[in-house]
Amino acid sequence: MPDPLHILEPTLVDEAGHCRSFTESLCAAARGHPVTLWVGRGARLSSLPSEVRVEPHFHRRLRRVQALLLMRRLLRAPGRIFVATAGRVDFVLLDLAARGLEIPPAKVFLYVHWYRDTAARRRTLARIARRRPELVVLGPTEDIVDRLRACGFQRAQVVPYPITPAAPDRAGAPVPFAHVLFAGAARQDKGFRSVVDLVEHLARSDAAVPVVVQSSSEQHDRHDHATRAELERLRALPYPALTLLPETLPAERYGALFAGGICLQPYDVREFANRVSGVTLDALSRGCPIVAVRGTWTARIVDRFGAGVVVDDTTPETLHGAVRAVIDRYPEFQARARRGGASLQEENDSRRLFDVLTA
């Protein structure tokens, strides 16, 4: 029996956010390998392989202390540790947990989804890299990994972001356009205000373009003040063609949203320049064209496959024009999205990451 793999994801509590699809797709690749998934208390997850044991361990207010103690315990136990969505705090906690201990090679892995470069962050990570050269640090893009190597992590490497498995869709029958879709958690850095501006513009223009907005929060059923204000504005708009989905959705219902959709991703360029979007992968895997902002990772994916329209700004007029352009040639964009999704299903197969963690 191989040593277990311990996956730590303290913020995973429900179906919202990228951490759910990330960890579930990784667990789907277990293939007989024992896995323990350490998640938030009350976590609601879709069906997982029998090899995966779920431990609802973390309390929201105590999760940093709990993570420190759990890391300390797991460092002394057989098996490997994988921090699934690692940020600066996770590096600091791991460094503290390892005091007085020698970490063996290939014992601890951290996946850095995105990296905001600041002098303070570089100094912190450089100190930890000097003390913990045995850490294996993974990232989804060359840019992120290069920045981590510059901090001193010599065992940093690119591993594709795990994609949610989807049935091949290349030969599927065309699905007619149904709606514009904003999927995932409502956040300011995802351009939620631009989405509301677009709906307001459509209402003023007396348009009848159906719009579906998933307005759930990412964690703990809370929105920040700015997002709450935008939600109030959205609910007050007189636009009968708007459907609001305030709750998080089971995976099957969430996936069904992309059928006949145009996925609107007016994401902040600074925050998403090299940040992989799970919504992008989900959309293309289901043959859904995308409207993205130039300069983002999503825009580069859209350009690569011709699977939508890339815009230079997020004014409602520009977004409306992009939506109309996709609607006018929807079967063509849908076919390209399906081909792109099929390619990404192979390139970002979660088994690639699982093989690195268990080799």
Buried (B, 14 or more C-beta within 10 A) or exposed (E): EEEBBBBBBBBBBBBBBBBBBBBBBBBBBBEEBBBBBBBBBEBBBEEBBEBBEBBBBBEEEEBBEBBBEBBBEBBEEEBBBBBBBBBBEBBBBBBEBBEEEEBEEBBBBBBBBBBEEEEEBBEBBBBBBEBBEBBBBBBBBEBBBEBBBBBBBEBBEEBBBBBBEBEEBEEBEEBEBBBBBBBBBBBBEBBBBBBBBBBBBBBEEEBEBBBBBBBBBBBEEEBEEEBEEBBEBBEEBEBEBBEBBEEBBEBEEBBEBBBBBBBBBBBBBEBBBBBBBBBBBBBBBBBBBBBBBEBBBBBBBBBEBBBBBBBEEBBBEBBBEBBEBBBEEBEEBBBBBBBBBBBBBEEBBBBBBBEBBBE
